[in-house]
């Protein structure tokens, strides 16, 4: 190969490399532009605000359903620990004590208490429905359709969760001592967390979603959420200065912070789910004619 041919070869090679990097950069830029919603932090703050008001009524409903399920009483403690550890990874025992107090006082709520629980729940669901529609670029459900779907979710979620934990507990008892299955049992809480995100994205979109998009986004969200949860626990455990500054109120501050962070991750997961399904706005397809294969 003479010098002129070598020069021509390297020239073509660098042109192709430059074009490839240009396409990759535009792909990354299109993903960031699609996902990085400037209002997402405000949406997470709004959901956190409504969650603080609605979390107690919703927990009362969920645990009331648990207590009325036959044959699941032996698993109530595990179910309770699973739910509370996800609401606040640290100081779970304090949240549990408050919840016990609320449960004991729930029978004496009266009409005012029931009215508050209903209004707080409806406000939360309407706010969530509006924001989820923004994340998925879909049309919000009508009021009664939204109310029916989310109350159905609240009713069915405890049943499904109780059955899953009860079933895994019974299997563990039957196969106790089988070393090869210990890893599988240890993964059950993570699988349940992924299943919750998967169903949440699927039901919140109010439009058909590709299966691969749902799987990818829910797995990615689960991994990021679990890693963030581990980091949150690590920070609270090793950073004790907050106790001297905020005292006992620090638990409530951490609860609000964790709820905000969780919603932030969930909303980004929704944007990624929408992006995976639409090639992140089909920016490359419009610019370069690169076709995408639907899954």
HELIX and SHEET records of a PDB file:
HELIX    1   1 UNK A    3  UNK A   35  1                                  33    
HELIX    2   2 UNK A   40  UNK A   67  1                                  28    
HELIX    3   3 UNK A   73  UNK A   75  5                                   3    
HELIX    4   4 UNK A   76  UNK A   87  1                                  12    
HELIX    5   5 UNK A   92  UNK A  105  1                                  14    
HELIX    6   6 UNK A  106  UNK A  108  5                                   3    
HELIX    7   7 UNK A  110  UNK A  136  1                                  27    
HELIX    8   8 UNK A  143  UNK A  174  1                                  32    
HELIX    9   9 UNK A  179  UNK A  181  5                                   3    
HELIX   10  10 UNK A  182  UNK A  204  1                                  23    
HELIX   11  11 UNK A  211  UNK A  238  1                                  28    
HELIX   12  12 UNK A  241  UNK A  246  1                                   6    
HELIX   13  13 UNK A  247  UNK A  249  5                                   3    
HELIX   14  14 UNK A  250  UNK A  288  1                                  39    
END                                                                             
